[in-house]
Amino acid sequence: MSVKKTTKSAALPVTMRALQAQAFSLDGLQLVQRPVPQPRRGEILLRIRAASLNYRDLAVLTQNYYPTLATPFVPGSDACGEVVELGEGVDRWKIGDRVTPTYTQGWHDGLPTPEMRAKRTLGAPLEGVLQDYLVVPSEDVVAAPAGLTDAEASTLPIAGLTAWNALSEGGLKVGDTVLVQGTGGVALFALQFAKAAGATVIITSSSDEKLARAKALGADIGINYRTSADWPQAVKHVTGGRGVDIVVETGGSTLPQSLATVAFGGFVAVVGFVAGYEAKIGIRQLLAPMARVQGIAVGSRARFERMNHAIQIHGIKPILDRVFPLEHGAAAFNYLEGGAGHFGKVVVAL
Ligand SMILES: NC(=O)c1ccc[n+]([C@@H]2O[C@H](COP(=O)([O-])OP(=O)(O)OC[C@H]3O[C@@H](n4cnc5c(N)ncnc54)[C@H](OP(=O)(O)O)[C@@H]3O)[C@@H](O)[C@H]2O)c1
């Protein structure tokens, strides 16, 4: 008796497009043809519909993130896709479901293992999402929120979840004051989630125009970190000297300044390193305010599902800057690298 091992939607192609890095540089990106992979037991095949770019993907491409990665590789960590084939034994999903893979595969709840953090992340060292089809374990995707487009949903696995996790770890409560650094992908999600939770949000940016746009999204106070020489002092001033309850620290080397803004018992979620990896802090900066500082690494599947529920309830829409077709994937990376330009997520449609 023959056993049907997989269930698939009609007529899948044999080959597909993939944006492959042939070398560690933006110029090394090339559109190539590869075989469409096949799901094994417990896995699903996704037709990727949209992939959103992260600062991390740029760092991977320029070999500043995952030094042991070898070329060629397919970059990209965040995506939304449609389930088109089920491996044997998969009953969690059906053909046609719209899902987003989790960035740290295998991390379902609580803390991940060091092995998951080091070896199970999409877009280095695992296969990236900038290709038409991708196989993932059926346990390592979540349903895309119904109200979001594919492009919007593709922004959630890293940028959305990191912001959600940072605020969750900080114990965000109604009435808290949150400081969000910059107007990048993580920062804008943090702004939206904090406002939905009833917090006051202070946001910093190098651009007054971006600050105005952040205010239109609900930010209460904007501070230009370029023109305001002592921006931590400005934060203290606008909080009546009290400081903020939670800082979403995306700068990295700006940690000493962030610590200068925290209220007594405040929390700094160390998320990023756009200003650099090194910082020198005075121990008194931790002791005096009894500050808590925690490194954030995206988030678990359980938190992802909770975040999606909140997105649904509050009608939160991810902020998109530009959508590029896959053929112009390299231009999308170049645009992201341009830095000061974008406000919201840069997405590649497939
Ligand atoms: N730990 C994690 O799990 C995790 C997850 C996601 C991202 N990250 C990291 O978090 C950081 C932000 O990621 P992203 O994807 O949101 O980046 P992004 O979209 O590229 O945004 C970067 C923004 O940072 C701001 N910025 C640049 N230099 C700055 C400085 N010196 N001080 C303060 N802000 C500065 C800029 O805002 P303005 O243009 O408004 O000035 C810029 O738009 C990156 O380092 C990324 O690798 C970490």
Ligand as a Chemical Component Dictionary entry (heavy atoms), coordinates in Angstrom:
data_LIG
# 
_chem_comp.id                   LIG 
_chem_comp.type                 NON-POLYMER 
_chem_comp.pdbx_formal_charge   0 
_chem_comp.three_letter_code    LIG 
# 
loop_
_chem_comp_atom.comp_id 
_chem_comp_atom.atom_id 
_chem_comp_atom.alt_atom_id 
_chem_comp_atom.type_symbol 
_chem_comp_atom.charge 
_chem_comp_atom.model_Cartn_x 
_chem_comp_atom.model_Cartn_y 
_chem_comp_atom.model_Cartn_z 
_chem_comp_atom.pdbx_ordinal 
LIG N1  N1  N 0  18.461 42.272 20.332 1  
LIG C1  C1  C 0  17.548 41.988 19.434 2  
LIG O1  O1  O 0  16.831 41.026 19.552 3  
LIG C2  C2  C 0  17.382 42.900 18.272 4  
LIG C3  C3  C 0  16.275 42.781 17.430 5  
LIG C4  C4  C 0  16.086 43.713 16.409 6  
LIG C5  C5  C 0  17.023 44.711 16.231 7  
LIG N2  N2  N 1  18.103 44.755 17.030 8  
LIG C6  C6  C 0  19.094 45.821 16.891 9  
LIG O2  O2  O 0  18.451 47.021 17.284 10 
LIG C7  C7  C 0  18.978 48.105 16.525 11 
LIG C8  C8  C 0  17.829 48.797 15.796 12 
LIG O3  O3  O 0  17.313 47.900 14.865 13 
LIG P1  P1  P 0  16.255 48.363 13.784 14 
LIG O4  O4  O 0  15.996 47.189 12.926 15 
LIG O5  O5  O -1 15.126 49.067 14.460 16 
LIG O6  O6  O 0  17.143 49.414 12.977 17 
LIG P2  P2  P 0  16.762 50.435 11.856 18 
LIG O7  O7  O 0  15.344 50.256 11.434 19 
LIG O8  O8  O 0  17.833 50.363 10.839 20 
LIG O9  O9  O 0  16.816 51.841 12.607 21 
LIG C9  C9  C 0  17.972 52.417 13.026 22 
LIG C10 C10 C 0  17.621 53.789 13.636 23 
LIG O10 O10 O 0  18.468 54.003 14.732 24 
LIG C11 C11 C 0  18.594 55.378 14.938 25 
LIG N3  N3  N 0  19.993 55.720 15.265 26 
LIG C12 C12 C 0  21.053 55.672 14.455 27 
LIG N4  N4  N 0  22.143 56.088 15.110 28 
LIG C13 C13 C 0  21.737 56.377 16.368 29 
LIG C14 C14 C 0  22.387 56.874 17.527 30 
LIG N5  N5  N 0  23.688 57.180 17.532 31 
LIG N6  N6  N 0  21.644 57.048 18.644 32 
LIG C15 C15 C 0  20.340 56.760 18.659 33 
LIG N7  N7  N 0  19.673 56.302 17.587 34 
LIG C16 C16 C 0  20.376 56.122 16.467 35 
LIG C17 C17 C 0  18.157 56.082 13.666 36 
LIG O11 O11 O 0  16.984 56.813 13.982 37 
LIG P3  P3  P 0  16.778 58.313 13.434 38 
LIG O12 O12 O 0  16.933 58.229 11.952 39 
LIG O13 O13 O 0  15.426 58.669 13.901 40 
LIG O14 O14 O 0  17.856 59.142 14.075 41 
LIG C18 C18 C 0  17.873 54.933 12.709 42 
LIG O15 O15 O 0  16.761 55.173 11.885 43 
LIG C19 C19 C 0  20.029 47.490 15.610 44 
LIG O16 O16 O 0  21.284 47.563 16.243 45 
LIG C20 C20 C 0  19.595 46.046 15.492 46 
LIG O17 O17 O 0  20.635 45.187 15.152 47 
LIG C21 C21 C 0  18.301 43.872 18.031 48 
# 
loop_
_chem_comp_bond.comp_id 
_chem_comp_bond.atom_id_1 
_chem_comp_bond.atom_id_2 
_chem_comp_bond.value_order 
_chem_comp_bond.pdbx_ordinal 
LIG N1  C1  SING 1  
LIG C1  O1  DOUB 2  
LIG C1  C2  SING 3  
LIG C2  C3  SING 4  
LIG C2  C21 DOUB 5  
LIG C3  C4  DOUB 6  
LIG C4  C5  SING 7  
LIG C5  N2  DOUB 8  
LIG N2  C6  SING 9  
LIG N2  C21 SING 10 
LIG C6  O2  SING 11 
LIG C6  C20 SING 12 
LIG O2  C7  SING 13 
LIG C7  C8  SING 14 
LIG C7  C19 SING 15 
LIG C8  O3  SING 16 
LIG O3  P1  SING 17 
LIG P1  O4  DOUB 18 
LIG P1  O5  SING 19 
LIG P1  O6  SING 20 
LIG O6  P2  SING 21 
LIG P2  O7  DOUB 22 
LIG P2  O8  SING 23 
LIG P2  O9  SING 24 
LIG O9  C9  SING 25 
LIG C9  C10 SING 26 
LIG C10 O10 SING 27 
LIG C10 C18 SING 28 
LIG O10 C11 SING 29 
LIG C11 N3  SING 30 
LIG C11 C17 SING 31 
LIG N3  C12 SING 32 
LIG N3  C16 SING 33 
LIG C12 N4  DOUB 34 
LIG N4  C13 SING 35 
LIG C13 C14 SING 36 
LIG C13 C16 DOUB 37 
LIG C14 N5  SING 38 
LIG C14 N6  DOUB 39 
LIG N6  C15 SING 40 
LIG C15 N7  DOUB 41 
LIG N7  C16 SING 42 
LIG C17 O11 SING 43 
LIG C17 C18 SING 44 
LIG O11 P3  SING 45 
LIG P3  O12 DOUB 46 
LIG P3  O13 SING 47 
LIG P3  O14 SING 48 
LIG C18 O15 SING 49 
LIG C19 O16 SING 50 
LIG C19 C20 SING 51 
LIG C20 O17 SING 52 
# 
